[in-house]
Amino acid sequence: MAKSPEVMQQYMEEVEEAAEEVMSDRQEVITLDRRRNTNREALRRMADEGKPDEARMWICVGNMFLRMPRGFVKESIEKEQKHLDTEINNLRNGLRSKVNKLNDLEHKDPTLGTNLKALSQEEWQAVSQVLGK
């Protein structure tokens, strides 16, 4: 039975919208991950320099350069790292359901492995104990 053009157009719009959401979330994860890596590099550089926390350093905020205490800068970067980790994890978890929704709309089988989660530190320790490491 042939479907009407209106029904087909509605279906195609739904698929396109779902695909756009998936692509947008994936790009957002990439952008946030790059920022997280830049922060990680900055923290590593600060640790390698070995200067006291009271020393002042230059940082770029938006389009301004400010001279701030190292301790404050380090604390701010670490706080942003935690926020970025949370945001990336939330996007990745939401991405799973969006990919499954897209697969349902396209009448495809669910993507294998999309419901997998990384082991927690306690689970890794238990695995290490079992393996005798």
N, C-alpha and C positions, 0 to 999 in steps of 0.2 A: 504494500500500500504506500503510495507516494505521499510525502508530507507537503503541506502547503509552504509557500515561500516565507510567510510570516513566522511559522513555527521554526523553520530552518534558520531564519535570521535571528530569532530569539535564542535558539540553541547556540549558534555561533557567537553571539554576544556574550553569553554566559561563559563559554569556554575561553574566549578572549580575555574577559575580565579576570577569571581565575588564573590564567597564565600570566597576566600582567602583575597580579598580586604576588605570585611566586617569584617572578623575575625581579620585582621591586624589592622584596624581602631579601633575596640572595645578594643583590647589589648593596643593600644596607648592611648586611653582615660583613661583606668584604670591606666596605668603607670603615665600619667600626673596628674591624680587626686590624686594619692598617694603622688606625689611630692608637689602638692598644699596643701594637708593636713599636710605634714611635715612642710612646710613654715608657715602655719597657727598656728601650735603648737609652732613654734619658736617665732612668733610674740606675741603670747599669753604669753609665758614664759618671754619674754622681758618686756612686759607691767606689769606683776605681780611683777617683781623684783624692779621696780620703781627707777632705777638708772638714773642719768643724761645722756643726749645724748653725752656729751663730754667724758664720761667714755669709756675705751677701753675694748673690749671683744675678745675672741678667736672664730674664725670661721674656718670651714673646707671648702676649695675650691679645688675640685678635690682630690688630695692626699697630699695637703699641709695645714698646719694650719697657719693662719695669725691673727695678733692682730690688730683690726681695731676699729675706733670710733663707738659707738652704733648707733648714728644717721645715719651714712653712711650705716651700716649694715641693719638697719630697712628700710631705703629708698630703698636699693637694693632689699630686700625681697619683699617689697610692689610692686615695679616695676615688679619683676618676677611674682608675683601673678596676676597682670593685664594681663601680657603676657600669662600666663598659662590659665587664664579664656578665653581669646580670642581664643587661640589655641584649647581648649577643645570645645568651642561652634562651631568653624568652623568644627572640626572633626565630631561633633554630627550632624550638619546640612548636611554635605556631606554624612554621614552614612545613613541618611533617603533615599536619592536618590539611594544609592548603594543597600540598602535592597530592595527597590522597583524594581530596575533593576534585582536583583537576583530573586525576585518573578515572574517577567515577563518571565525571561528565564525558570523558572521551571513551568510556566503556573499556578501559584497560584494567588489567590486574593491578592490585596494589603493589607499589614499589617495595621490593624485599629490603629489609634492613632499616626502614624508615622509623620503626618503633624501638630501635635499639638505643640504649643509654649507656654512657661510660660508667665503668665501675667506680664506686666511691673509694676513698683512701682505705677505709676499714675493710671493704671487700677485697681490695688488692692485697692488704696484709694477710687476710685469711687465705687467699690463693697462694701467696708466698709461703705461708706456713705449711699448707698441704703439699706444695712442691718441694719443701725442704730447703728453701733459699734463705 
